[in-house]
Amino acid sequence: MNEIWKDIKGYEGIYQVSNFGRVKSLSRYRRSKNCYAFVSEKIRKLSKDKNGYSIINLNNNGVSKTHKIHRLV
């Protein structure tokens, strides 16, 4: 079975989720105070909530939000 990556709704061009439940941040230029910094693509680490569900924090324009992985897939 091949891993298929799709954009996460609301985070298009920033994050993608795979059918295996992995999340990656995409390569892009990120604004940091007074300059732009290049951020390379990487697989994000997941954590667990109090009930044992895999969760991840996603950021968009300085706003951070926690999402459950099974809802993103």
N, C-alpha and C positions, 0 to 999 in steps of 0.2 A: 504494500500500500504506500502510495506517495504522499508526502506532506504537502498540503495545499495552504497557501497563505492568502488571507483576505484582510482588507482594511477594516478597522474598528469604526463603527458609526460614531461620528462626532470627533474622531481623531484621525481622519483621512490624511495620509502623507506623513503622519507622525508615528503611529503604531500599527502593527498587524498581528493577527492571531491565526494560529494554524489549527487544522482539524485534529491535531494531537494535543491541543491545549497549551501550546507554548506561545509566548508573547515576545515580539521583538520590536525594538525602536529602530526606525529607519535612519539612514544617513541624511543629514540636513545641516544647514547653518542655523544656529540658535543665537538669539539675541541675549547678551549678557551685559548688563549695565550700559556701558558706552560703546561696546564693540560687538562683533559677530564672531562666534567660535564654531568651528566645524565639529560635528558630533558624528562618529562613525556608527554603523549598524551593529547592534549586539542583541543577544537573547537576554531578556530580563529574568531575574530570579523571582520566584513566587514565594509567598508565605501563606500561613494558615490562619483562619479566624478561630474563635473560641469553639465553634462547632465542627472544626476539622475541614472546612471548605477551603480550597485554594483561592487566594485573593491577590490582587496587585493594585498598586497606586499608579494612576495615569495622570499626567500633567498636560494642560493645554492653556497657554497664555497666562501662566502663573496660578492657575486654579487646579488644585489637586483633588482627585476623587478616587475612592476605593471601589473596585469592581470585582465580582466573583467570576472566576474563569469559566465555569460551566454556563454562565449567562452570556458571555462574550462569544463562545463557540456556537 
